Amino acid sequence: ARLQTDCIDIYYLHRDDPSVPVAPIIDNLNRHVTDGKIHLFGASNWRCGRIEEANGYASSNGLQGFSVSSVQFSLAVEHERPHRGAVSLRSKEPADGAEADGRTKGMIVSLLHA
């Protein structure tokens, strides 16, 4: 009622708790999709590997996975350096050389087209 809408187009989870298994998170988000409360969901400030784990679980169980990812880009000026693996909009180089191990290449495209 506060949002004055029946359905949220993109619902973001902020700051992952890696001690919580991905299965109940994906299961609960899919219940909201089935109930028509959200269309897509995404992660904000989750590590790439954790998103891949969640999307793998979703795919293996015929469920919707994360469609979008946002990594510390909500601030006009960054107050701290993005975590390892984040690609900064302020530079062409990934933080901490993450691209060298191949983790960032294609990540945005693969998440948007999952």
C-alpha positions as CSV (number, residue, x, y, z in Angstrom):
1,A,0.0,0.0,0.0
2,R,2.9,2.4,0.7
3,L,4.2,1.9,-2.8
4,Q,0.7,2.4,-4.3
5,T,1.2,-0.6,-6.6
6,D,0.2,-4.3,-6.6
7,C,3.4,-5.5,-8.1
8,I,7.0,-4.5,-8.0
9,D,8.9,-4.7,-11.4
10,I,12.3,-5.4,-9.9
11,Y,12.9,-6.4,-6.3
12,Y,16.4,-6.1,-5.0
13,L,18.0,-8.0,-2.1
14,H,20.6,-5.9,-0.4
15,R,23.8,-7.2,1.2
16,D,23.9,-11.0,1.2
17,D,24.4,-13.1,4.3
18,P,26.5,-15.9,3.1
19,S,25.6,-18.0,6.1
20,V,22.0,-18.4,4.8
21,P,21.7,-21.1,2.1
22,V,20.5,-19.9,-1.3
23,A,17.7,-22.4,-1.6
24,P,15.2,-20.8,0.8
25,I,16.0,-17.4,-0.6
26,I,15.3,-18.4,-4.2
27,D,12.2,-20.4,-3.1
28,N,10.7,-17.5,-1.2
29,L,11.4,-15.0,-4.0
30,N,9.7,-17.4,-6.5
31,R,6.7,-17.6,-4.2
32,H,6.4,-13.8,-4.5
33,V,6.7,-14.1,-8.3
34,T,4.0,-16.8,-8.4
35,D,1.8,-14.7,-6.2
36,G,2.2,-11.8,-8.7
37,K,3.9,-9.5,-6.1
38,I,7.1,-9.1,-8.1
39,H,8.2,-9.7,-11.7
40,L,12.0,-9.9,-11.5
41,F,14.4,-9.9,-8.6
42,G,18.0,-9.1,-8.3
43,A,20.9,-8.6,-5.9
44,S,22.7,-5.6,-4.7
45,N,26.2,-6.1,-3.3
46,W,26.3,-9.8,-3.6
47,R,29.4,-11.6,-4.8
48,C,29.4,-13.1,-8.3
49,G,29.9,-16.6,-7.0
50,R,27.0,-16.4,-4.7
51,I,24.7,-15.1,-7.5
52,E,25.9,-17.9,-9.7
53,E,25.2,-20.4,-6.9
54,A,21.6,-19.0,-6.5
55,N,21.0,-19.0,-10.3
56,G,22.3,-22.6,-10.5
57,Y,19.9,-23.7,-7.8
58,A,17.1,-21.9,-9.6
59,S,17.9,-23.4,-13.0
60,S,18.2,-26.9,-11.5
61,N,14.8,-26.6,-9.9
62,G,12.8,-24.9,-12.7
63,L,12.7,-21.6,-10.8
64,Q,13.5,-18.0,-11.8
65,G,16.9,-16.8,-10.7
66,F,18.4,-13.4,-10.3
67,S,17.9,-11.1,-13.3
68,V,20.0,-8.1,-12.3
69,S,22.9,-7.2,-10.1
70,S,23.9,-3.9,-8.7
71,V,27.3,-3.5,-7.1
72,Q,27.8,-0.3,-5.0
73,F,26.8,2.0,-7.9
74,S,24.0,3.8,-6.1
75,L,26.2,6.6,-4.7
76,A,27.2,9.6,-6.8
77,V,30.6,9.4,-5.2
78,E,32.0,6.1,-3.9
79,H,32.8,6.3,-0.2
80,E,34.8,3.1,-0.3
81,R,36.4,1.0,-3.0
82,P,34.0,-1.7,-4.4
83,H,34.7,-5.3,-3.3
84,R,36.9,-7.6,-5.3
85,G,35.3,-8.4,-8.6
86,A,33.3,-5.2,-8.9
87,V,33.7,-3.2,-12.1
88,S,33.7,0.5,-11.3
89,L,31.9,3.0,-13.5
90,R,34.6,5.5,-12.7
91,S,37.4,3.4,-14.4
92,K,37.7,0.8,-17.1
93,E,39.6,-1.6,-14.8
94,P,37.9,-4.0,-12.4
95,A,38.6,-3.5,-8.7
96,D,41.6,-5.5,-7.5
97,G,42.3,-7.0,-11.0
98,A,39.4,-9.3,-10.9
99,E,39.1,-9.4,-14.7
100,A,42.4,-11.3,-14.9
101,D,40.8,-14.4,-13.5
102,G,37.8,-14.1,-15.8
103,R,35.1,-13.5,-13.2
104,T,33.8,-10.2,-14.5
105,K,33.8,-10.8,-18.2
106,G,30.2,-11.2,-19.4
107,M,28.8,-11.1,-15.9
108,I,26.4,-8.2,-16.5
109,V,25.2,-9.7,-19.8
110,S,24.7,-13.2,-18.3
111,L,22.7,-11.8,-15.4
112,L,20.5,-9.7,-17.6
113,H,19.7,-12.6,-20.0
114,A,19.5,-15.4,-17.4
